[in-house]
Amino acid sequence: MTAPLAGVLAGQLVASVTMDHFGLLGLKSQPVSLGRAAEIVLLIAGVIMVRRF
């Protein structure tokens, strides 16, 4: 049950960062920073760890 929830959260974060980067839906465009990219990488690594263990 935890792995699907973690996957959904990771997908929402990636969608949010993508929408912010391109300024979709009338949002102010914000480039992807190193910190935001690190968040995505760490969250995806967490999803992989949850699925394996």
SVG drawing of the C-alpha trace seen along z (x, -y; Angstrom):
<svg xmlns="http://www.w3.org/2000/svg" viewBox="-5 -35 27 41">
<polyline fill="none" stroke="black" stroke-width="0.4" points="0.0,0.0 2.9,-2.4 4.6,-2.0 1.5,-3.2 1.1,-6.2 4.8,-7.1 4.5,-6.7 1.5,-9.1 3.3,-11.6 6.4,-11.4 4.2,-11.9 2.5,-14.9 5.8,-16.5 7.2,-15.9 4.0,-17.3 4.1,-20.4 7.8,-21.1 7.0,-20.7 4.0,-23.0 6.1,-25.6 9.0,-25.4 6.8,-25.9 4.3,-28.3 1.3,-26.1 -2.2,-27.0 -1.3,-30.6 1.3,-30.1 4.4,-32.2 7.3,-30.4 10.0,-29.3 13.0,-27.5 14.0,-24.2 16.6,-24.8 19.2,-22.4 17.2,-21.9 14.0,-21.1 15.8,-18.6 17.3,-17.0 13.9,-16.7 12.6,-14.7 15.7,-12.5 15.4,-11.7 11.7,-11.1 12.1,-8.7 14.9,-6.9 12.6,-6.6 9.9,-5.0 12.4,-2.5 13.5,-1.7 10.0,-1.2 9.2,1.1 12.3,3.3 12.1,3.6"/>
</svg>
